[in-house]
């Protein structure tokens, strides 16, 4: 079941600017032997500022702090400030180098630690009044900016929360009742579709296939308006298998023989091997070649053996297989072409703007090439930046609201698609 439209918000947490300023206030009268290292993680490229990377960077200081008179403060913009007192500087260098190594390909880390060219860190000798004033002024400036940004982020979070996440948490106690309601709820009218286009510059886009999915917001209103369906991904995963069955039942009533268009369905591996899928398969007759089955990468990695079995099962019956949920970062760590799918779908994110280092781009181009130039799809395309980024890698197939608008505009000028 496609859950790509599910909300994924995290409540913003305040930074520690105020605590740091209080700490500096206590040091003001006796700062002998004290110094600070300001680690400018906020200046990393967007792709390197993802929460999991920042979390690893912060945890890298744990062992150092436990063995020295030091405190680490986390700013709202993700910067770190390490406060030390009577700590040998040579003890600090290794932990800074360890953090720098996490972001070794980022331009920010170029330069020797503590040198004039070092843009990754700024060191302050707090026994020197000028250094003390400079750090205090910088943190006050960041506190003011953080207050404004935090309030804005909190307002946005509340809007998202009220729109999608309010209600009683999904729990084992209400799971069975909701599942039963889903089994009998009308869904045919809330099934949506979004095309994947093959885009050629200056020409109209050609539809590769149309992905069909259930509008989750509408479904929530019908089956559990007072329950936060998406608060527990693991419990919701149980419900997606029921949604898979409902989707297959609806789609089996559609006659693919009346069109040459292809469709795609996002299904769990368990569903593919079920009796419900067999009934869907029988309803298709000779039209299985018009159906693409999308499988989430998380589902695949939870049981690779089951994936390979499902993959062979589908291919033997004429279906095409698509691996969904890939990210540009993920394909830096493994080559998805080994999964032998007909299509690979990479999810775009604005954090990948600026990831233009030549060796990394060359590696990703090779992955795209191995998968076949017609086999890679860039999804969630919401801006021109996404299209340009994909084109840089040799990708020509796109899915997303921006590409929908772009193709519609070209079609309006040159005739219907």
Protein Blocks (a to p, Z undefined) as FASTA:
>chain_A
ZZklpccdddddddfklmmmmmmmmmmmomghiacddddfklpcfklmgfklmmmmmmmm
mmmmmmpccdddddfkopacdddehiafklmmmmmmmmmmmmmmbmklgccehiaklmkb
ccddfkbmklmmmmmmmmmmmmmmmmmmmmmmmmmmmmmmmmmmgccdddfklmmmmmmm
mmmgcfklmcccdddddddehiacddfbdcddddfklmmmmmommbcfklpmmlmmmmmm
mmmmmmmmmmmmpcfklpcbdcdddddfklmmpmklmmmmmmnmmmmmmpccdddfklmm
mommlmmmmmmmmmmnopacddehiafklmmmbcfklnopabdcddddfklgoiacfklm
mmmmmmmmmnopklpccehiabfklmmmmmmnopabdcdjklmmmmmmmmmmnopZZ
